[in-house]
Every structure is written in C-alpha cells, then in structure tokens.
Amino acid sequence: MRLTTRTNLAMRVLMFCAVNPHRTVRKHEIAEACNASENHLAQVINTLARENFITTLRGRAGGMQLARPPEEIGVGKVLRAFEAALPFAECFDTETNTCPLRDACLFRDALSDALEAFYGTLDRKTLADLVDNNTALEAMLSLPGLQPLSICATARAAE
C-alpha cells in the first residue's frame, strides 16, 4: 500500500499548522520546510479547507490555520478525505471492474478487511498525537517567533 503524494502533503500541511498554533502560515513557508511544490500544495490546501481541517485567508496577509484543535483532527478522516475516492484495487470500483475473477475471488474480501484495519488504526490517532511533545518535528517546522515591539522604540517613534 502506498499513500498518494496529495495525502502525504496534507499531513505535512496539518503538522506544520499544528506546530505553529495561533499563527497564519503561508504556503511558501510550508513548501520550503516540507520540500514540496507550491502548485501541489495549492490543491491540497483547497481540499483541506473544503473538508474543514483548515481555514484560509486570501490576500497579501493571507495564509492558513487549523480550523479546530489538533485533538479534534483524526488522521483516519484526513486520509479518507484524500484516498477514499481512489479505489484500492480494480475490483473495488463496480463501474470499471473488468476482473474475470470477480464472482469467485475472495482476495477482495481480504483486502477490504485489511483496509478496515488500516483505517481503524488511524482512526485512533489524532493530529495532536503526531505533534505533541515531538521536539524533533517542532525544531524542523516551527517558524521563528514574531519580534516583540520594544516599548522604548515605540515611544521614540511617536516623538
């Protein structure tokens, strides 16, 4: 089994947003940190927003943030949002299945059971499980903090 590039990028986007909470992150920041194409990210971001995993803001000061806390974002739901439309094997798509074994083959049942176990395991994981206390990930994905304004500098500028 192999995840699509879009699903892999979706998890990277979500982890990036989770590691940078309460901050609007930009597509180019994610692309740079996650070694991803901005064009691929645009498609992924659109789906993540449509599925209500992130909120987006357009324009010059635009970017994205998580739409809800990481504890409420299930990994299984994210993967289903990106993978469910793709049949796992030819026999999973009743409209295009041309397999001559379809009426006698039990392999489809075995694959179906395996997929349920796969998603069942991922359903027990949240985005928080992937990022909380993960200092290595945080070191890779954290954006530098915003520089606080000095009170003295502000006072001088007002004079």
N, C-alpha and C positions, 0 to 999 in steps of 0.2 A: 504494500500500500504506500502511496505517496501523496502528500498534500500538494495542491496547486500552489503556484507562486503567489497568487492573489490571497489565498488563505494564510500562507506564511507571512506575507506583508501585513495582513490585517492584524495578526497577533503582534507583530513588531510595532505597528502604529499604536495599538492599545497599550502595550507595555510602555512605550515612550510617553504617552499621555499620563499613564498611571504614575510613572516615576517623576513626572513634573506636574504635580497636582496644583490646582488653582492658578494655572498659567496657560495662556493661549499659546499653543505651539504651532509652528509653521511647517508646511510641507517640506520646504527645503532643509529645515533642521532635521527632520526625520530622515529624509533621503540621505543626507550626509552621514548621520550617525548609524543608519541601518544598511548602508551600502545598497540603496535602492534607486530605481529610476523614478523621477517625479511624475512621468506620464503614467506608469503603473500605479503609483501611489494615488494619483487623482481618481482613478477608477475605484480603488479600494476605499478611499475616503468617502466617496459618493455612496457606496453600499453601506459602509459603517454608519453614516449619517441617516440613510434611509431606514436602516434597521434599528435606529435609536441607541446605538452604542456610543456615539459621539455627537456633539453639537458643533456646528461650524459657523463661522462668521466670515463673510466676504469682505473684500476691500483691502485697503492698504494696511490697516491694523488687524486684518483677519487672521484666521487660523482655526484651531480646533481644541476642544477639551472633552474629557469623558462626559457623557450625558448623565451618568449616575455613578455612585461609588464603585470602586473595583470589586468589592464584596458582592455586588449585585450583577456582575457581568460573568455569566457562565461560559467557560471555554467551549463546552459542547454546543451551546447555542451559537457562538461565533462561527465555529466550524460548519455547523449545519447551514448557516446563512450563506456561506460561500460554496459548500460542497454538495448540498442536497439536490440541486438542480442537475448535477452531473451523475448519470447512472454509474454505479461502481463497476458493473460489467454489462455486456450487451444484454444479457437476459433480464436485467433489472428494468429495462425500458421496453414496455409491452408494445409500443408503436413501431420500434425499429428492430426488435429482436428477430433475427433470422437463424438463430442457432437450431440445427436439426435435432438436437438432443433435448430441447426444452420440455417435452412432455414426459421424459423419463429421468432426467438428470436431477440428482439430489445435491449437486455441488452448489446450486443457487441457495438452497436452504442453509447449507453450512456457511456460505458467505454472509447470508443475512444474519445468522446468529453471531458471527464474528463482528459484523458491523455494529450490531446492537451492544455487544460487549465493549467495543471500542468507544462508542459514544457514551455508553453508561459510565465508563471510567472518566471520561472528560466532563460529563455532567456533574461529577463530584468535585471538580476543580473550578475555582474562580480566578479572575484576573488577579485578585489580591493574593491568592496562593502562589502565584508566579513571581510577584514583585516584592511582597512584604519581606523585610529582613534579607533581601538579596543584594548585599552590598556590592558585589561584583557587577551586577546588572545596573545598579544605580550609578556606579562610577562610570560606566560606559554611556549611559543615556541621560544623565542629569545635565540640564542646561545650567550655565553659570547664573548665580543669583542676580537679581536686579540690584544695582548700586543704590544704596540709600542716599537721599539728598542730605548734605551737611546743612545744619541749621545756620552755621556761620556763613556758608557760601550763599544761602538763600537770602540771608539778611543783607549781605554785601550787594547782591544783585538788585535788591529793592531800593538801595540808597541812591 
